[in-house]
Amino acid sequence: MTSYDATAMRRFAHDALAACGLAPDRAAVVGDVLLEGDLLGHTTHGLALLAPYAEELLAGRMAATGEPMVLSDRGAAIAWDGMRLPGPWLVHKGIELASVRAEQYGTATLAIGRSHHIAALAAYLEPTARAGKMLLILSSDPGVAAVAPFGGKTPVFTPNPIAAGWPTEGDPVLLDISTSLTTMGMVGRQHRAGGQLPHPWLIDSEGRATTNPAAVAAGGKGALLPIGGLEAGHKGYALGLMVEAMTSALAGSGRGGMPDSWGASVMIQVIDPDAFGGGAAFAAETQAVAQACRAATPIDAARPVRMPGEAALARKARQLAEGVELHEGIAPALDALARKLGLAMPAA
């Protein structure tokens, strides 16, 4: 990996997106979300997406201007048509609205259909959790079929990630997991590098488990396996179905309409613990559970138990101080984008 000053890379992302037609405030939000992905270690869903997002904007497949259409608003339950607007900006705007509504109603849920791609879900969690609220984000891409249902070998839906962040008396807990064993981003990266996946997370066209990304990438007829794999994949399959229901189905627009464009259906929910047992009691309880987990005797003494998000927050702090590390292949794509837009690529 090659390191770059985080502030310089943030500015470059803002400038590149603005050069592609986004207003400065929207470019700043999208650029910040992409950088946050890399800072937290989600290198397939961070600045690796900047050049593809720019291409989508320039081609008009991602809308640079406009507002989401309100389809329904009952105070604590809202639905938007995202109008193909930038996903990170829509999610940021949605979290702001849901946070205000949660203070009024205790909880607020927003479903967004026809959003563009929303990048790494983990990138949105920390501010809301540090503000004392719990945030859940679920996402699917109704235009892509990559994950096979348990017992089948035909891909039906996407990795359908689930993310959540909540406060403790210390650092917040941050989780971002796919309901499949891996992601299309990781499969594509390994295929381009001529490598293999570390475990048999895929099936080929005959339904046989494999580590070969070519089974799925570049026209392969295989599929990603749900969490649990061939043995216990009914668990990931069920979670993936739940995500489909809570995103596209709640938004009233998704896979059933057979879309063919890169995008997302999203559900955002904010919960205010003050409306339940109280914020202080919530944090005390989550802190007690976190302490019990960390105190558990480790299987390997060199690898003590940690909480979800703990390593990511430490990685973020280090990269802000020492430079953000871009995975091999990202910098060349950004350099090509800089030349295309007439911008200066930050120095390594």
C-alpha positions in Angstrom: 0.0 0.0 0.0 1.0 3.6 -0.6 0.2 6.4 1.9 -1.2 9.8 1.2 -1.9 12.8 3.4 -5.5 12.4 4.5 -6.3 16.1 4.2 -4.9 16.3 0.7 -6.7 13.2 -0.4 -10.0 14.6 1.1 -9.5 17.8 -0.9 -8.8 15.9 -4.1 -11.9 13.8 -3.7 -14.0 17.0 -3.2 -12.4 18.7 -6.2 -12.9 15.7 -8.5 -16.5 15.2 -7.6 -17.2 19.0 -8.0 -15.5 18.9 -11.4 -18.0 16.2 -12.4 -21.0 18.4 -11.6 -21.7 18.0 -7.9 -22.3 21.2 -5.9 -19.4 21.8 -3.4 -21.5 20.8 -0.3 -22.6 17.5 -1.9 -19.1 16.8 -3.3 -17.7 17.3 0.2 -20.2 14.8 1.7 -19.6 12.1 -0.9 -15.8 12.6 -0.8 -15.7 12.4 3.0 -17.7 9.1 3.0 -15.3 7.6 0.5 -12.2 8.7 2.4 -13.8 7.4 5.7 -14.1 4.0 4.1 -10.4 3.8 3.6 -9.6 5.2 7.0 -11.7 2.4 8.6 -10.1 -0.3 6.4 -13.0 -0.9 3.9 -10.6 -0.5 1.0 -12.9 -2.0 -1.7 -15.6 0.6 -0.8 -13.7 3.7 -0.2 -11.7 5.8 -2.6 -11.6 2.8 -5.0 -15.1 4.1 -5.9 -14.1 7.7 -6.7 -13.3 7.0 -10.3 -16.4 4.9 -10.9 -18.6 7.5 -9.2 -17.0 10.2 -11.4 -17.8 8.1 -14.5 -21.4 7.7 -13.4 -21.8 11.4 -12.9 -20.2 12.4 -16.2 -22.4 9.8 -18.0 -25.6 11.1 -16.3 -26.3 7.8 -14.6 -25.8 9.4 -11.2 -27.9 12.6 -10.9 -25.8 15.6 -9.9 -28.7 17.9 -9.0 -32.2 17.6 -7.5 -33.8 16.4 -4.3 -35.3 13.1 -3.2 -39.0 12.8 -3.7 -41.0 12.2 -0.5 -43.3 9.3 -1.1 -44.7 9.0 2.5 -44.1 10.8 5.8 -45.8 9.8 9.0 -43.3 11.4 11.3 -41.5 8.3 12.5 -41.8 6.5 9.2 -40.6 8.1 5.9 -40.1 6.8 2.4 -38.1 8.6 -0.4 -37.5 8.1 -4.1 -33.8 8.7 -4.3 -34.1 9.9 -7.9 -30.7 8.3 -8.7 -28.9 11.0 -6.6 -25.5 10.2 -5.0 -26.0 7.5 -2.4 -23.6 8.9 0.2 -25.3 12.3 0.1 -28.8 10.7 0.4 -27.8 8.6 3.3 -26.1 11.5 5.1 -29.3 13.6 4.5 -31.4 10.7 5.7 -29.5 10.2 8.9 -29.8 13.9 9.7 -33.6 13.7 9.3 -34.0 10.4 11.1 -31.9 11.7 14.1 -34.1 14.7 14.5 -37.3 12.6 14.2 -35.9 10.1 16.7 -35.6 12.8 19.3 -39.3 13.5 18.8 -40.6 10.0 18.5 -37.9 7.8 20.1 -37.1 6.1 16.8 -37.4 7.0 13.1 -37.1 4.8 10.0 -36.4 6.0 6.5 -36.6 3.7 3.4 -35.0 5.0 0.2 -35.6 3.5 -3.2 -33.7 4.3 -6.4 -30.6 5.7 -4.7 -27.3 5.4 -6.4 -24.6 3.3 -4.7 -23.9 4.2 -1.0 -20.3 3.1 -0.5 -19.2 1.6 2.8 -22.0 1.5 5.4 -19.5 1.7 8.2 -18.5 5.2 7.1 -21.8 6.6 8.4 -21.9 5.1 11.9 -19.5 6.9 14.2 -21.0 10.4 14.5 -24.5 9.2 15.4 -23.2 6.6 17.9 -20.9 9.2 19.6 -24.0 11.5 19.8 -25.6 8.9 22.0 -28.0 7.3 19.5 -28.1 3.9 17.8 -28.0 3.8 14.0 -28.9 0.9 11.7 -28.3 0.9 7.9 -29.3 -1.9 5.5 -28.7 -1.9 1.8 -29.2 -3.9 -1.3 -28.6 -3.3 -5.0 -31.7 -4.4 -7.0 -29.9 -4.1 -10.3 -27.3 -6.8 -9.4 -27.7 -10.6 -8.8 -24.5 -12.1 -7.2 -25.5 -14.2 -4.2 -27.2 -17.6 -4.5 -30.0 -18.5 -2.1 -29.2 -21.5 0.2 -29.6 -24.7 -1.7 -29.4 -23.0 -5.1 -26.6 -22.1 -7.5 -28.3 -19.3 -9.4 -27.4 -15.8 -8.1 -30.5 -13.8 -7.0 -29.4 -10.8 -4.8 -26.4 -8.8 -3.6 -24.3 -9.2 -0.4 -27.0 -7.1 1.3 -24.9 -5.6 4.1 -26.1 -4.7 7.6 -24.4 -2.0 9.6 -25.1 -0.7 13.1 -23.4 1.6 15.5 -24.2 2.3 19.2 -22.7 4.1 22.1 -20.9 2.7 25.1 -19.2 4.6 28.0 -16.1 4.4 25.8 -15.7 4.1 22.1 -18.8 3.2 20.2 -19.4 -0.3 18.7 -19.4 -0.2 14.9 -20.3 -3.2 12.8 -20.6 -3.6 9.0 -21.2 -7.1 7.7 -22.4 -8.6 4.5 -25.0 -11.4 4.5 -22.7 -13.2 2.1 -19.2 -14.6 2.8 -17.5 -12.0 0.7 -18.3 -9.0 -1.5 -18.2 -8.4 -5.3 -15.5 -5.7 -4.6 -13.2 -8.3 -3.1 -13.9 -10.9 -5.8 -13.2 -8.3 -8.5 -10.0 -7.2 -6.8 -8.6 -10.7 -6.4 -9.6 -11.5 -10.0 -7.7 -8.5 -11.4 -4.7 -9.4 -9.3 -4.7 -13.0 -10.5 -5.2 -14.2 -7.0 -7.5 -16.5 -5.1 -9.8 -15.9 -2.2 -8.5 -17.1 1.2 -11.4 -19.5 1.7 -14.1 -21.2 -0.6 -16.5 -18.4 -0.4 -17.9 -18.9 -3.9 -19.6 -21.6 -5.9 -19.0 -22.3 -9.6 -21.7 -22.9 -12.2 -22.0 -26.5 -11.0 -22.5 -25.5 -7.4 -19.1 -26.6 -6.2 -17.3 -24.5 -3.5 -14.3 -22.6 -4.9 -11.7 -20.0 -4.0 -11.3 -18.9 -7.7 -12.8 -15.4 -8.3 -13.1 -16.3 -12.0 -16.1 -18.4 -11.1 -18.0 -15.2 -10.6 -16.0 -12.3 -12.1 -15.6 -11.7 -15.9 -18.7 -13.5 -16.9 -18.4 -16.5 -14.6 -21.7 -18.3 -14.0 -21.1 -19.0 -10.4 -22.3 -17.1 -7.3 -21.3 -15.8 -3.9 -22.2 -18.0 -0.9 -24.4 -16.6 1.9 -23.0 -16.5 5.4 -22.7 -20.1 6.6 -21.6 -21.4 3.2 -22.7 -24.8 1.9 -23.2 -26.2 5.4 -25.1 -23.5 7.3 -25.9 -20.9 4.5 -29.6 -20.9 5.5 -28.6 -18.3 8.1 -27.0 -15.8 5.7 -29.8 -16.5 3.2 -32.5 -15.6 5.7 -30.7 -12.4 6.7 -30.3 -11.5 3.0 -34.0 -12.0 2.5 -34.7 -9.8 5.5 -32.5 -7.0 4.0 -34.5 -7.2 0.7 -37.7 -6.8 2.6 -36.5 -3.9 4.7 -34.9 -2.0 1.8 -36.5 -2.4 -1.6 -39.8 -3.7 -0.3 -40.3 -1.0 2.2 -39.3 1.6 -0.3 -41.7 0.2 -2.8 -39.1 -0.1 -5.6 -36.5 -2.7 -6.2 -35.7 -6.1 -7.7 -39.2 -6.8 -8.9 -39.0 -3.9 -11.3 -36.0 -5.5 -12.9 -33.7 -2.4 -12.9 -30.5 -2.6 -14.8 -28.5 0.2 -13.3 -25.9 0.4 -10.5 -27.7 1.6 -7.4 -29.2 0.9 -4.0 -32.2 0.4 -1.9 -31.6 1.6 1.7 -33.2 1.5 5.1 -32.0 3.9 7.8 -33.2 3.7 11.4 -32.1 5.9 14.3 -33.0 4.9 17.9 -32.8 7.4 20.8 -32.1 5.4 24.0 -33.4 8.3 26.1 -36.9 7.3 24.8 -36.5 3.8 26.3 -34.5 2.9 29.4 -32.4 6.0 29.3 -29.2 7.0 27.6 -27.0 6.5 30.6 -28.4 3.1 31.4 -28.0 2.1 27.7 -24.3 3.1 27.7 -23.7 1.4 31.1 -25.2 -1.9 29.8 -23.3 -1.8 26.5 -20.1 -1.0 28.3 -20.6 -3.9 30.7 -21.1 -6.3 27.8 -18.1 -4.9 26.0 -15.9 -5.4 29.1 -17.1 -8.9 29.6 -16.3 -9.7 26.0 -12.8 -8.2 26.2 -12.2 -10.1 29.5 -13.0 -13.4 27.9 -10.1 -15.8 27.8 -8.8 -15.7 24.3 -8.2 -18.9 22.2 -4.9 -17.3 21.1 -3.2 -15.1 23.8 -1.7 -13.0 21.0 -5.2 -12.1 19.7 -7.4 -11.0 22.6 -11.1 -10.5 22.0 -12.0 -7.0 20.7 -15.3 -5.3 19.9 -16.6 -4.6 16.4 -15.1 -1.4 15.2 -12.2 -1.3 17.7 -9.5 -2.1 15.1 -11.2 0.2 12.6 -11.1 3.2 14.9 -7.5 2.6 15.8 -6.7 2.3 12.1 -8.5 5.5 11.4 -6.6 7.4 14.1 -3.2 6.1 12.8 -4.0 6.9 9.2 -5.1 10.4 10.0 -1.8 11.0 11.7 0.5 9.1 9.4 -1.3 9.0 6.0 -4.2 7.1 4.5 -3.1 3.9 2.9 -4.5 3.2 -0.6 -4.6 -0.4 -1.7 -2.6 -1.4 -4.8 -4.6 -0.3 -7.9 -6.5 2.6 -6.4 -3.8 5.2 -6.8 -3.3 4.5 -10.6 -7.1 4.9 -11.1 -7.1 8.2 -9.2 -4.1 9.4 -11.1 -5.9 8.7 -14.4 -9.0 10.5 -13.1 -6.8 13.5 -12.1 -5.4 13.7 -15.6 -8.9 13.4 -17.2 -10.3 16.2 -15.0 -7.2 18.4 -15.1 -6.5 18.1 -11.4 -3.3 17.5 -9.5 -3.1 14.1 -7.8 -1.8 14.4 -4.3 1.8 13.2 -3.8 2.5 9.9 -2.1 
